[in-house]
C-alpha cells in the first residue's frame, strides 16, 4: 500500500503547480450477491419441425406413425422429435391428439426455437455508494493491518433490484456457441446477499496554484483507477470549506 501511495503522489506532483494539502485512506463496502439465472438456446427452426408444428395446428395427429406417413419421414426420427418438442413445452397431448402449447404457437410464429438450459449461478458485486454493479476484480485486495474508517458519506446508499442484474449477466454470458446456437439470459430466478467486501480508497486533497482551484483525487483499489464518482461527492460536500481554511 505504501508503494502505491508513493507512486500516486509522484504522479500527482508531476505538475509543479499542484500541491498535496492532505491525504487519507478509508474504505467503502461492496456487497457480493450469489445469483441464480436461466439461459435459453435460440436457433432458427428447421423445416421439419416447422412442418410438424403446422400439422399439429391444422390437423388431429394421434401417433408418430400418422405423421411419418404424412411427411414421408422415418417414424423413429419423428418419435424422437415428438419427445424433444414435448420436453421443450412446444406440444402436449390433449384428448389423445398432439396440440400446440402457447409456447409452441409463439415459436412457430417467430420461427425461432428456444430451449431452456439448466439453472446456472454467478456472483456479482454491487457498490451501493456508486449504485453500480462492478466488474470482477483482476487482483486480490491487499490485507490491511488494521480496520480502516468507513467513507464519511456512506449514508448515501441505494438498493439493488433484479432489473439491474439481467443486463450484466447478459453481457457476461450471452453469445454464439460453436454449434451455431445463440445463448441468451432469459431470467434472473433469485439473488441472495452473501458478504461485504471492504475496498480501500486513497484520497488526496489537491490545490493547483496556477488555476487557484481545490479538488479531490480518490484511487479505488477495486477498480484500479481514479474514482470520479467519489471525487465529485467529496468536492460537492467540502470544497467551499477547503478554501475557507
SVG drawing of the C-alpha trace seen along z (x, -y; Angstrom):
<svg xmlns="http://www.w3.org/2000/svg" viewBox="-60 -31 67 77">
<polyline fill="none" stroke="black" stroke-width="0.4" points="0.0,0.0 2.9,-2.4 4.4,-1.7 1.1,-2.5 0.7,-5.7 4.2,-6.9 3.6,-6.2 0.2,-8.1 1.8,-11.1 4.6,-11.2 2.1,-11.1 0.1,-13.9 3.1,-16.1 4.4,-15.8 2.6,-19.1 4.8,-21.7 1.7,-23.9 0.0,-21.1 0.3,-20.8 -1.0,-17.9 -2.7,-19.6 -3.9,-16.3 -4.1,-12.6 -6.1,-9.9 -7.2,-6.3 -10.6,-4.8 -12.9,-2.0 -16.2,-1.6 -18.3,1.6 -19.1,3.6 -21.9,6.2 -21.4,9.6 -24.5,11.5 -25.0,15.0 -27.3,15.0 -29.3,17.9 -30.3,17.4 -31.7,19.1 -30.4,19.1 -32.0,20.4 -30.6,21.7 -32.0,20.0 -31.8,21.1 -33.6,20.9 -36.4,23.5 -35.6,26.2 -38.1,27.0 -39.2,30.4 -40.0,29.0 -41.9,26.2 -43.9,28.6 -44.7,30.7 -45.9,27.7 -48.1,26.5 -49.5,30.0 -50.4,30.1 -52.1,26.7 -54.2,27.8 -54.9,31.5 -55.5,34.1 -52.4,36.3 -52.5,39.1 -49.5,41.2 -46.0,40.8 -46.9,43.2 -49.6,40.9 -47.1,38.0 -44.5,40.3 -46.8,41.3 -47.9,37.7 -44.4,36.1 -42.6,39.1 -40.1,39.2 -38.7,42.2 -41.0,43.0 -38.2,43.3 -37.0,39.9 -40.5,38.4 -40.8,40.1 -37.5,38.5 -38.7,35.1 -42.0,35.5 -40.3,36.3 -38.0,33.3 -40.9,30.9 -42.8,32.2 -39.7,31.7 -39.4,28.1 -43.0,27.4 -44.0,26.8 -46.7,29.5 -48.9,31.5 -51.2,34.5 -54.8,33.4 -57.7,35.9 -55.3,38.3 -54.1,35.8 -51.0,33.6 -51.8,29.9 -49.6,26.8 -49.0,25.0 -48.9,21.2 -45.1,21.5 -45.3,23.7 -47.6,21.2 -45.3,18.3 -42.1,20.1 -43.9,21.2 -44.9,17.6 -41.4,16.2 -39.6,19.2 -37.1,19.1 -36.7,22.2 -35.9,21.7 -34.6,24.5 -34.2,23.9 -30.9,24.7 -30.3,25.9 -30.3,23.2 -26.9,21.6 -25.3,19.4 -22.9,16.5 -21.5,13.9 -21.9,10.2 -20.5,7.3 -22.5,4.1 -21.4,0.8 -24.3,-1.0 -22.5,-4.3 -22.0,-4.3 -25.3,-2.4 -23.3,-0.2 -22.5,3.4 -18.8,3.6 -16.6,5.9 -14.9,8.8 -11.6,8.0 -8.5,8.8 -6.2,8.7 -6.9,9.5 -7.4,6.6 -4.4,6.0 -4.7,7.1 -4.8,4.2 -3.0,4.3 -6.0,2.6 -9.5,1.8 -9.9,-1.3 -12.5,-4.0 -15.7,-4.0 -16.1,-6.5 -17.6,-9.6 -20.5,-9.9 -21.5,-6.3 -25.1,-7.1 -26.0,-7.7 -26.9,-4.1 -29.1,-2.6 -30.6,0.9 -30.0,3.3 -33.1,4.6 -33.5,7.6 -33.9,5.5 -30.4,4.2 -28.8,7.7 -30.2,9.1 -28.2,6.7 -25.0,7.5 -25.5,11.3 -26.4,10.8 -23.1,9.1 -21.2,11.8 -22.9,15.0 -24.7,14.3 -23.0,15.4 -22.9,17.7 -21.9,21.3 -19.7,23.4 -22.8,25.4 -24.5,22.2 -26.9,21.8 -27.2,18.4 -27.4,18.4 -29.5,15.7 -30.0,14.9 -33.8,15.2 -34.4,14.6 -32.9,13.9 -34.5,16.5 -33.3,15.1 -30.3,13.3 -29.1,13.6 -26.7,11.3 -23.5,13.2 -21.0,10.9 -19.5,7.4 -16.1,6.7 -14.1,3.7 -12.5,1.8 -9.6,-0.6 -9.5,-4.0 -6.7,-6.5 -7.8,-10.2 -5.7,-13.2 -6.8,-16.8 -5.1,-19.0 -4.5,-22.6 -3.5,-24.0 -1.7,-27.3 -1.9,-28.4 -5.6,-27.8 -6.4,-28.6 -8.6,-25.6 -9.0,-22.9 -10.0,-19.4 -10.0,-15.8 -8.5,-12.6 -9.5,-9.2 -7.8,-6.0 -10.2,-3.0 -8.3,0.2 -11.1,2.5 -11.4,0.6 -7.7,-0.1 -8.3,-3.7 -9.2,-7.2 -12.8,-7.2 -14.6,-10.3 -17.9,-9.4 -16.3,-9.6 -14.3,-12.6 -17.4,-14.5 -19.2,-13.5 -16.3,-14.8 -15.9,-18.0 -19.6,-18.8 -19.6,-18.5 -16.3,-20.1 -14.7,-22.3 -16.0,-25.5 -14.6,-24.6 -11.2,-23.9 -10.9,-27.4 -12.1,-28.9 -9.3,-27.2"/>
</svg>
